[in-house]
């Protein structure tokens, strides 16, 4: 038996030596594993297939899947259930990803689960029996499955990492699958058309498992419909089978099973209404499968749902919002939320983005609403250089730009530019959002 880890820091330092597509680390062209489910399946088999013990909801999509997952989990918790929630990526601490009833996985539990799979990982490193080392995401996802499988949960709600078809979470056989709005993102991995990306998302659809589908563009919806027909999966669509209607300050969320009225949401933005409707449709399917959850408990769970870096007001004077939006669709939703929920004289954005994102489309959206944009750096090897972003911004005819490579100075510059009645918005990446939250708190 190989030497095990005694501390959280040691165990995580080991995991961080693995191939990490998220941060672009440890990518070795000749030995980097390709995306797929085989490594994940073998890893989980080595620890007793804990994922098979989970009563799971599986949620894919480009935007809104984390918020929807959290809403479903919180409503189930309000009904007295013990619920695991996996969301990705994290904002400040990787343990945010693995929660039970709102509590992050304890450090000693992380160590325990990594030690459980360590002998197998050593065999992978030695290439025994043709085994290939899992990626960081696969290994940490296995930690989640092992932890959830050992905790006697009533339900788990699992957000897809990226795509769906080849994502490590797709080893699940869920009770319900869901796909939130699909838009252009991760094109380098998922494809350059909406149909191709929707096909990857629809890869989570399983034979006979009902599917809840959030608002979609027609091209994406047709792909999802086709996959459901292939898999004999019942499909419930936003706008046809369930909907959201605003009634003053509250929502009425209607499904084929009835309506939940008087719903208040903690997270701002009109896009959250569709996420809430999707969550209630998922809960309605769970009710059909025996879940005991009242309308009052649904209202309570949705009202309690707030995720970090989702149009999050982290400072009031001056008003400063942090958001993890990192593709054109999420940035457009963010800007709409700022216009609807805040009063300000001028908007100043602090911005950084990953190189593979559609920076041109995002910058054009910012140019429409912002009075000034301060470009900065972030802790990611994939980050687009701020000077390059500033040049792109000038190239589309927007000259009110600054470059501050230090985030602290960027925030100070934004405060000076915003003035007493302005609004500062930090956006473009989960990495930037996490760094900004730490500094601003």
C-alpha positions, -999 to 999 in steps of 0.1 A, spaced: 0 0 0 13 34 -9 20 62 16 -12 81 24 -17 118 30 -18 132 65 -31 167 58 -55 186 36 -27 207 21 -7 176 12 -37 158 -4 -47 188 -24 -11 195 -35 -11 160 -50 -44 166 -68 -30 198 -83 -3 178 -100 -29 163 -122 -39 176 -156 -61 206 -150 -80 218 -181 -98 245 -160 -66 264 -152 -46 252 -181 -20 235 -159 1 203 -163 -9 199 -199 16 174 -215 9 169 -252 20 133 -254 6 122 -221 -24 145 -214 -55 123 -213 -83 130 -237 -118 139 -226 -140 108 -221 -158 87 -195 -136 56 -194 -111 70 -169 -139 82 -146 -157 49 -148 -126 29 -139 -117 53 -110 -152 50 -95 -152 12 -100 -120 10 -80 -138 26 -50 -170 7 -52 -191 29 -76 -205 53 -50 -223 72 -77 -247 43 -82 -261 49 -47 -271 85 -54 -307 97 -61 -295 125 -84 -307 154 -104 -282 161 -133 -281 196 -148 -263 208 -179 -265 241 -198 -243 271 -207 -258 296 -182 -281 293 -152 -272 257 -143 -255 266 -111 -283 288 -99 -309 262 -109 -291 235 -91 -288 255 -59 -326 264 -61 -335 227 -64 -312 217 -36 -324 245 -12 -361 236 -19 -354 199 -11 -335 210 21 -365 232 31 -386 200 28 -364 183 54 -341 163 31 -304 158 34 -291 170 1 -257 170 -16 -250 198 -41 -221 199 -65 -215 232 -84 -186 243 -105 -164 262 -107 -158 276 -72 -153 313 -65 -128 313 -36 -123 278 -22 -125 245 -41 -145 230 -12 -174 252 -23 -181 227 -50 -190 199 -27 -218 207 -2 -243 189 20 -272 211 32 -252 242 25 -220 231 44 -188 227 24 -171 193 26 -148 192 56 -110 191 50 -106 158 68 -133 143 45 -114 155 14 -82 138 28 -101 106 36 -116 103 1 -83 111 -17 -66 84 4 -93 59 -6 -83 63 -42 -46 69 -39 -35 33 -45 -55 33 -77 -40 67 -87 -5 53 -82 -13 24 -105 -25 49 -131 8 68 -128 27 35 -133 4 28 -163 -5 -6 -149 -31 -25 -169 -31 4 -194 -47 27 -169 -45 65 -175 -43 91 -147 -76 110 -141 -76 148 -146 -80 171 -116 -117 176 -123 -123 138 -125 -104 131 -93 -122 159 -74 -155 147 -88 -147 113 -75 -141 128 -41 -176 143 -43 -192 110 -53 -174 91 -25 -183 117 1 -220 118 -10 -221 80 -12 -209 77 24 -233 103 39 -268 87 35 -283 114 15 -319 117 3 -309 135 -29 -279 149 -47 -280 177 -73 -251 177 -97 -241 205 -120 -222 194 -152 -186 207 -154 -184 214 -191 -206 201 -220 -223 170 -209 -217 140 -231 -181 135 -221 -182 153 -187 -171 133 -157 -205 138 -141 -221 118 -169 -215 85 -152 -247 92 -133 -281 75 -138 -302 103 -125 -339 106 -115 -342 138 -136 -320 155 -162 -322 192 -170 -307 215 -196 -307 252 -189 -302 278 -217 -275 268 -243 -254 295 -259 -219 298 -275 -192 290 -250 -162 266 -248 -163 264 -286 -127 250 -286 -141 218 -269 -178 217 -277 -180 229 -313 -185 261 -333 -222 260 -338 -252 262 -314 -264 228 -327 -230 212 -319 -229 226 -284 -265 216 -277 -256 181 -289 -229 179 -262 -253 192 -236 -280 167 -247 -254 139 -241 -266 138 -205 -300 125 -216 -305 89 -205 -329 62 -217 -363 68 -201 -352 95 -177 -374 127 -179 -358 159 -191 -366 195 -181 -355 220 -207 -351 257 -199 -355 285 -225 -337 276 -257 -330 291 -291 -348 270 -318 -316 253 -331 -307 241 -297 -343 230 -288 -346 209 -319 -314 190 -310 -327 184 -275 -360 172 -288 -344 148 -312 -322 133 -285 -352 129 -262 -370 110 -290 -340 87 -295 -338 80 -257 -376 77 -251 -372 104 -226 -402 126 -216 -394 162 -224 -408 192 -204 -402 225 -221 -401 261 -208 -430 280 -224 -450 249 -232 -450 227 -200 -439 253 -174 -434 290 -172 -427 320 -150 -448 351 -147 -439 382 -128 -467 396 -106 -453 428 -91 -423 419 -69 -431 382 -69 -432 353 -94 -459 328 -102 -442 296 -114 -466 273 -133 -460 236 -142 -482 209 -156 -489 200 -119 -501 234 -108 -487 268 -98 -465 281 -70 -473 318 -65 -458 345 -43 -422 334 -50 -394 359 -41 -359 354 -53 -327 365 -35 -306 367 -67 -314 397 -90 -319 395 -127 -348 386 -149 -329 355 -161 -334 341 -126 -371 338 -132 -365 312 -159 -340 294 -137 -366 293 -109 -392 279 -132 -368 253 -144 -361 244 -108 -398 241 -99 -403 218 -130 -375 196 -117 -392 195 -83 -425 186 -98 -409 156 -115 -394 146 -82 -429 150 -66 -442 125 -92 -415 101 -81 -425 104 -44 -408 135 -31 -428 152 -3 -424 189 -8 -450 216 -3 -454 249 -22 -444 267 10 -412 248 12 -405 256 -25 -410 293 -18 -387 291 12 -360 273 -6 -360 296 -36 -360 327 -14 -330 313 5 -309 307 -27 -280 331 -32 -247 321 -49 -215 341 -47 -206 362 -78 -240 361 -93 -249 398 -96 -236 400 -60 -235 434 -43 -203 430 -22 -199 467 -12 -225 495 -9 -202 526 -7 -193 528 -35 -218 503 -49 -198 474 -62 -211 443 -79 -192 411 -86 -203 387 -113 -187 356 -128 -203 360 -162 -178 350 -189 -197 346 -222 -218 370 -242 -251 356 -230 -242 358 -193 -228 393 -197 -259 405 -215 -280 391 -186 -257 408 -161 -260 442 -178 -298 438 -179 -299 430 -142 -277 461 -134 -301 483 -153 -332 468 -136 -320 465 -100 -296 494 -94 -297 532 -98 -264 548 -109 -250 577 -129 -223 558 -146 -211 522 -149 -174 514 -146 -164 478 -153 -133 460 -141 -128 432 -166 -106 402 -174 -114 372 -194 -100 338 -205 -83 339 -239 -107 312 -254 -138 333 -247 -156 354 -273 -140 386 -261 -150 407 -291 -188 400 -285 -184 407 -247 -165 439 -253 -192 452 -276 -218 446 -249 -197 464 -223 -192 493 -248 -230 497 -250 -235 502 -213 -203 511 -196 -189 546 -192 -154 532 -187 -137 498 -186 -106 490 -165 -88 460 -178 -67 439 -153 -51 406 -148 -62 374 -130 -48 342 -116 -51 320 -147 -27 309 -173 -55 312 -199 -60 349 -192 -61 373 -221 -35 401 -216 -52 433 -205 -33 455 -229 -46 433 -257 -82 437 -245 -78 474 -243 -65 475 -279 -95 454 -290 -119 478 -272 -103 509 -289 -106 490 -322 -144 489 -318 -145 527 -312 -146 528 -274 -118 549 -260 -127 551 -223 -103 524 -212 -76 519 -187 -51 491 -179 -41 483 -144 -22 450 -141 -27 449 -103 -63 442 -93 -61 464 -62 -51 494 -83 -77 485 -109 -104 486 -82 -91 519 -68 -91 533 -104 -127 521 -109 -137 538 -76 -122 571 -87 -138 569 -121 -173 559 -108 -176 587 -84 -201 588 -55 -231 579 -76 -216 554 -99 -217 516 -100 -186 494 -102 -190 460 -118 -163 434 -117 -169 407 -143 -155 384 -170 -143 353 -150 -148 332 -119 -111 337 -112 -114 375 -113 -146 373 -92 -130 352 -65 -99 375 -63 -121 406 -62 -144 392 -35 -115 385 -12 -101 420 -17 -134 439 -13 -144 420 18 
